[in-house]
Amino acid sequence: MIEDIATLKKLIPTVVGTSIEKYRQPIADAQNWFAARIAGPALMSEIVRMGEDSEPGELFLRARLAVACKAYLTAIPKLDVLETNNGFAVVSDQTLAPASRDRVKALTDSFSSSLKDALELFYEYVEDSPEYRPMWLTAPGCTIMTDSYLPTLREFRKYGAWTGGYESFVNLQADVRAVILKFIEPKISRALSDKIVSEIQRDALSDANARIVGDLRYALAGYYRGDRALGYASLCRVREALEESPDDYPEFRDSDIYRRLVASRENQKKTSSILPII
């Protein structure tokens, strides 16, 4: 992915020198890490294949940036900022002075942040690219929640005021699923919920489901962050839409939830039709 020093310098401006040799092993390690921890075999094969094109696509370019940041971050303790007999050093007026631990730590922290930013750019692109989604869904680093109305971090931030990063977002999956099971499915039916999740994953929402998915997302976000008023109000709007047009939502119409609702209404009619005897 990175074969020469000129390419590495474009990606990491702080790199100096004219040889790629001392970076080859960190680059190889970083590429292996990216394949094993982030992309997985299928997507990594596509990325490598893309790199053979005369003009590699955006997926390759974003992956390469992440690999470069990881490689340089890994290399810092071994390469030294500048090599001297005393270890790390910085240039000052044509002389070399030992770099403090704080300077080295600052450099490491900086590239840790750069790696995080590069990975976010990669995640955002692959999430928005339907042609790569099947491969991404099987990848170790997949950032898409496969059973949620808010499958990506950007959507979760939009509806849920979430400020965490990708790693913490992926770890929320069990909690998000629990919210759907506890608060939402008992009101709309599991069958309808599963259908909507499936349509979101395929980017193929029906017109009927598109009308309610916004409120479902606010309901999920509200209940997740403890704003029950928002969750309840949003879910009430969804339920009203289902009850007004049950034939548009056959999974709800054919559910026990709706059958109980119809039976309850029938009982109310019978009760109200009995006149009191004076």
URURKA-V727818 format. One record per residue. RES is the residue in one letter. OMEGA is omega in whole degrees, 0 to 359 (NA if undefined). Layout:
RES;OMEGA
RES;OMEGA
//
This chain:
M;179
I;189
E;184
D;184
I;180
A;178
T;180
L;180
K;177
K;182
L;182
I;187
P;181
T;179
V;177
V;178
G;183
T;183
S;178
I;192
E;184
K;179
Y;187
R;182
Q;175
P;179
I;179
A;179
D;180
A;179
Q;177
N;177
W;181
F;180
A;186
A;187
R;186
I;193
A;187
G;186
P;186
A;182
L;180
M;177
S;178
E;179
I;179
V;178
R;180
M;180
G;179
E;179
D;179
S;176
E;183
P;182
G;185
E;179
L;179
F;184
L;180
R;177
A;180
R;178
L;179
A;179
V;180
A;180
C;179
K;180
A;182
Y;177
L;178
T;186
A;188
I;182
P;184
K;185
L;192
D;174
V;165
L;184
E;171
T;177
N;182
N;179
G;182
F;179
A;175
V;181
V;177
S;178
D;176
Q;178
T;180
L;178
A;180
P;178
A;180
S;176
R;179
D;179
R;180
V;179
K;179
A;179
L;179
T;179
D;180
S;182
F;171
S;177
S;179
S;178
L;178
K;180
D;180
A;179
L;178
E;177
L;178
F;181
Y;182
E;182
Y;184
V;177
E;183
D;184
S;184
P;183
E;180
Y;187
R;180
P;178
M;182
W;181
L;179
T;184
A;179
P;183
G;185
C;183
T;183
I;173
M;187
T;181
D;182
S;174
Y;179
L;190
P;183
T;181
L;182
R;177
E;180
F;177
R;182
K;184
Y;188
G;180
A;181
W;183
T;181
G;181
G;185
Y;184
E;180
S;179
F;180
V;180
N;179
L;192
Q;181
A;180
D;179
V;178
R;179
A;178
V;179
I;181
L;187
K;189
F;192
I;182
E;178
P;180
K;185
I;182
S;179
R;182
A;179
L;178
S;180
D;180
K;180
I;177
V;179
S;180
E;177
I;181
Q;181
R;182
D;185
A;180
L;174
S;179
D;181
A;181
N;177
A;181
R;184
I;188
V;178
G;178
D;176
L;180
R;177
Y;177
A;180
L;181
A;181
G;180
Y;181
Y;184
R;175
G;177
D;186
R;178
A;177
L;180
G;182
Y;181
A;180
S;180
L;176
C;179
R;177
V;182
R;178
E;179
A;180
L;182
E;180
E;183
S;184
P;181
D;176
D;183
Y;186
P;179
E;176
F;182
R;184
D;184
S;174
D;179
I;182
Y;178
R;177
R;178
L;180
V;180
A;178
S;179
R;178
E;178
N;178
Q;178
K;180
K;180
T;182
S;181
S;178
I;181
L;178
P;178
I;181
I;NA
//
